[in-house]
Every structure is written in structure tokens, then in C-alpha cells.
Amino acid sequence: MTAVAHEDVLAAAGRIGGHVLRTPVLEVAPGLTFKLELLQHSGSFKVRGAFNRMLAAGEMPAGGVVAASGGNHGLAVAHAARALGVRAEIFVPEVTSPVKVAGLRALGAHITQTGAVYAEAAEAAAKRAAETGALQVHAYDQPEVIAGQGTTGLELLEQTGGVDTVLVAVGGGGFAAGITVGTSAGGSGPRVVAVEPERIPTLNAALRAGEPVPVQVSGVGADALGATTIGGLAFEILSGPRVESVLVSDDAIVAARRTLWERHRLAAEHAGAAAYAALLSGVHRPEPGERVAVVVCGSNTDPATLTG
């Protein structure tokens, strides 16, 4: 049994229901549905895990909450903290986009920009939490965070009546792990296609090695999918038989993002378009009659770049 069970996702849904949006689904073609998590509070699914971690903890410490993030998780934690009246301190790496840093400031978070990549910001955040006694809200490797993200999968199945395959982007793996658990009932559920940029293959490399291993981080998805190593809890879940790991090129991600805007008027960031890139580029080819859901997971981007 893994550290996160389907019952944990059900409990998370009850806990966070009044704090997050039930994001819509959009049937864009027969057998193809988008789950629009880019319309979630703070611009991504991350707020689900942030609220669940904070609400499950009960009374907040005087130091508030501390998190490290490439941007989206920090925005989610800052949003949840403001809603709950808690101080938030967010550590972000230098690769974080100016749009996301500006968003953090607008939400009233205390920001420290440090380190070249997420892993270095995470180290600084952990040290700060130990010093202050603040509650650490990890971006992807805590049971409460994974369970919160899994509520996306619960909603998806309720809204569609069931699908055969779910395509979801992977960074640290918490979202894909949550969806894998959230769409399971009695040990079964749809296939989960875990999509990563070729230049940040954290899950793919771990599956080949048989354990989490560090990878180089670069490319268009680095600010949101820039975990150096897949989370241990996520790896345990995503190593299961229902999960398939695929890689997409940066060019495919850019093309998918442009298509989401030009064809559907969805303003996605590069990471938010990664799952769709697997479909558009042919990395995942549905079988005849296969019901596919693509999770479009983030919108924190500069609108001026949508056609580039």
C-alpha cells in the first residue's frame, strides 16, 4: 500500500471543497476532453494541495508557512495563506518567470529568490522552516499535497463519466501521482500518461534506473517542471502498472501552447501545454474509440508570448 490512498483523496475533497474551484471540462473533439485546471485559483492545480496540507495541519504555527517553488506552487501557497490569514514565505529559483514573481508579490508573500534551480530554493526553504518552526508545504512530496492534487482526478471522472486515458504533465510528480490515486477505485482506473520535457526527464530517468535519480534541468518548462529529482512518494505511485512515461520536445510544447491559444483561446504556460504536446506530436496515439482526457494545468504566463 502506498503512502496516499484513494480514501485520502476523498478526505481531501471534503476538506478543501469550499476553498477551490471545480474547474470545467471541455469536450474539444469526440473522445477528447480537456480538464481546465489553468482556470483554478492562482492559475494552476497547485492550490488544491496547498489548501489540503494547511487545513490538515490544524492550527498554524506562529511562523506561518514556508514553501519552495518554481512559481506555481508558491502562488498557490500564497493564495491559500492569504485566504486563511497566515504568513507565507516563498523561496523561488532564479529561473522563475517575472510574471510569477510579480504574482507572488501581489498576493503579499515574502519572497526570497535564490539558487539556479528549484532544488537549491527547496534546500533554502527547508532550512528556513527548521529555523522558524513554520509549516513547510512541499511542492510535490508530501502525502497531503498529493492527496489534494488528486481531487482533480475525482472531478474529472465525475464530470466525464469515465475516461480510458489521462495525459498529465510531470515535474516533481505530485500531480500525476495524485491523479493516479484519485482516479483509482478498488485498484483500477484509467491509464495515466505521464508527460515530461525531454530536457527534464525526472520520472523517465527514475523508471529506467529503478529509483529516483537527479537529472539536468533546462528548456521551456524549467520554471514549472524543473524538479531535479522525482519525489519519492510520487515515484512509488507512478511506478505502478497503470502509468506510462513519455517525453516531448520543447518544440512540441511550444507548438501545443500556441495551438491551445489559437484554436481554443486557452492561455496556457509551457508546462500547462506539455500534456497536450504528447497528443499533438503523436508521442501518444489513441486507439480507435479511446476516451482521452488532457489536463491543461497552468496559466501563469505572459500573454504577449502566446503566439511565440
N, C-alpha and C positions, 0 to 999 in steps of 0.2 A: 504494500500500500504506500502511495506517495504521501508527501507532507501536506498536500492540498487535495481534498476530496470534493466530489460533487456537492455534498451537503454543505461544505464551507462556502461554495459559490452561492448556494441558495440562501444561506445565512447572510452573506454579504449583500445580496439583492434586497433583503428585508431591511438591512441596516442603512444602506445608502440611498434607498428609493426616493426619499424626499429631497435629496441633495444633487442628484444628477439627472440629466435628460434621458428620456427614452428616445434615442435617435432613430430617425426614419430609415426604412429600406426603400430602394428604388429598383424596380424591375426594368432594366435597360434593354433587354432582349429576351426572347423565350429561353428560359433556363438559366439566365444570368441576372443576378441581383447584387446591387451594391448595398453594403451596410455603412451608413454615413456617419461614422464616428468623428469625422472632421467638423461636424456641427455641434459637438459636445462642448460643455462649458470649458473654457480655457483653450479650446481649439484642438483637443485630442482626447482619446480614451483614457489618458493617464489620470484624470480626476477621479475615476472610479476606484482605482487602487489607493489613491491618496486619502480619500474620504474613509475608505474601509479601514485602512491602517490606523488613522487618527481616532475614528469613532470606536474601534475595537479596543483601543488602549485605555479608554475611560478618561479619567481626569488628566489633563495635560500638565506636564512639569512646568515650573516657572520659566525655564529656558526656552519653552515653545518647541518648535520643530526645526530640524536641520535636514537638508537633502542635498545631494549632488545630482546634476542633470546636464544633459546636452542642451536643454531648453524646455522641452515639452513637459517633462516631469516636474521641473521647477515651477513652471507656470501653474500646473495642476496643484502642487502643494501650496503655492502662494494663494491660489484661489480658495482652496479648502480652508487654509489657515485664516484668511480674512473672513470667510463665512462663519467660522467657529470662534472668532475673536482671539486667535492665537498668533504669537510672533513667529515669523518664518525667516530662516536664514538659508540662503541658497548658494551653493558653490557651483560655478559653471566653468568649463574649459575655454581656452582662447578660441576654439573653433566654433563656439556658439554664435549663431547669427545675430546681428544687431537688432533685428525685428523681435527676437525672443528676449534679448536683454532689455529692450525698451518695454516689452510687455511685463517683465518681472518688476521693473521699477513702477509701472503704472499700478500694479497690484500691491505695492507697498512692501515688497520683500527686501530684506537686507542682502545685498549681492556681493559675493567675492568671486572675481574671475581669476582663476589660477590653473596652471598646467596646460599642456598642449592638447591633451585628450581627456575624455571622461574619466578614465581610471585614476588620473592624477587629481582631478577635482574630488573624486569619491574618497580618496585617501585623506584629503584635507578635511572633508566633511565628517568623516568618521572620527578624526582627531578632535574636531571641534565639539562633536556630540559628547565625546568622553570627558572633555574639559568642562562643559556647561551642564551636563545632565539632560540636555534636550532630547526629545524623542526623535530618533533617526528614522526617516521614511525613505527606504531604499527604492531606487528606480525600478527594480525588477526582481530582486532576490529575497523577498520576504513572503511568507505564506499569505498574510492578509492582503498584500499588494496583488499577488497573483489571483487570489480569490475575487478581489474587486474587479480586476480586468476581465475575469471570466464571466461576469454578468453580461458582457457584450454578447457572448455566445448564447446565453439563456434567451436574451431578447431576440436574437437572430432566428432561433428555432421557433419561438412563439410567433414571430411576425411572418415567417415564410411557410410555416407548417412542415419544415424539414428540408434539408439540402443534402446532396451527396458529398460535396467538397467545399471546404472553406479555404481561401487563399488569404494569408496574413503575413505582414512584414515582421522580420525578426531583427532585433538589436541585441539586448541582453536576454531576450527570450521570455520575459514575464507575460507579455500579451499573448503570444502564441500558446504558451503553457496554460494560461487562464482559459483561453478559448477551447483548448483541447479538453480540459476538465469540464468547463461549463457546457459543452455540447455533448458530454457523455452522460449516459443514464444506464445503469446496470452494466457498465463496462463497454458499451458500444456507442457509436456515434459516427458522424461524417468523417471522411478523411480530412486531415489538416495539411495543407501545403505551406510549408514554412519558407518564405521567400527572403533571400538576403542579397545585397550587392556583392558582386564578385570581389570587390576590393575590401569587404568586411565580412568574411565568411565564418563568423564565430560558431554557429551551430554546425555548419557543414564540416568545418575542421574538427570540431569535437566529436562528431559522429564517426568520422574516419579514424580518429585517434582512440576512440573508446572512452574518452574523458575530456573535460573542459581543458582547452589549451589556448594560450594567447595568440592573437593574430595582429597583423598590421592594420591600422585604421586610416582610410583615406577615401576620397571620392565625394560625390554629390550628397550622399546620405550620412556623412560623418557626424553632423551635429545631432541627429536624432537616432541613428542606428549605430553609434560609434562605440559600443562596448568592446573592450579589448578581448574579453573572455565571456563566454556564455555563463549565465547564472547556474549555480549548482542545482537548485531546486528545479529550474526550468529544464536543465539537461536531463534530469531524472524523468520528468514528464514527457519531454519531446523525444526521448529515446524509444518510446513505445511504438507498436506496430501501426498505429493509425496515422503516423506523421511521416511526411515525405519532405526532404530538404532539397531546395533548388536554388540556383544562383542566377542573377540577372546582371547585365552590364549597366554601366552608368548611362550609356546612350539609350538603352531600353527604358530606364527610369525617366530620363528627360523626355523621351517621346510619349510615355504614358501620362506624365504630368501635363504635357501640352494637350494631349487628347482629352483628358478629363476636363480641361478648361474649354477647349474649342468645341467639343461635341456635347458636353453635359453641363457646362458652366459651373464646374466644381473647382474651387480654388485650393488645390492640394499642394502641400510641400513635397519635396522629393521623396522623403520617407513615406509619406502618405500615398504616393503613387506606386511604390515598389511592388506591392502585391499585384496590382493591375498590370504592371510591366511583364510579369510572368505569363499572363494570359495573352497580351497583345503581341509579345515577341515569339510566342509559340513554345516557350520553355515548358508551360503546362498546356497540353492539348486535351480538351474534354472529349470524352467518349460520346457517341450519339445518345441523346436523352439525359446526359449527366446534368444535374442541377448544381450550379456553381454559385457561390457567394464570394464576393471580393470585399474585404474590409478596407475602406478608404479612411485612413486613421488619423490624419493630421492636416491642419490648415494654417499653421503658423509660418507664413511666408510673405515675401514682398510681392504684392500683386503686380508690380511693374515687370516682374520676371516671368510671368506665367506663360508667355509665348516663346521664351528663350530656352 
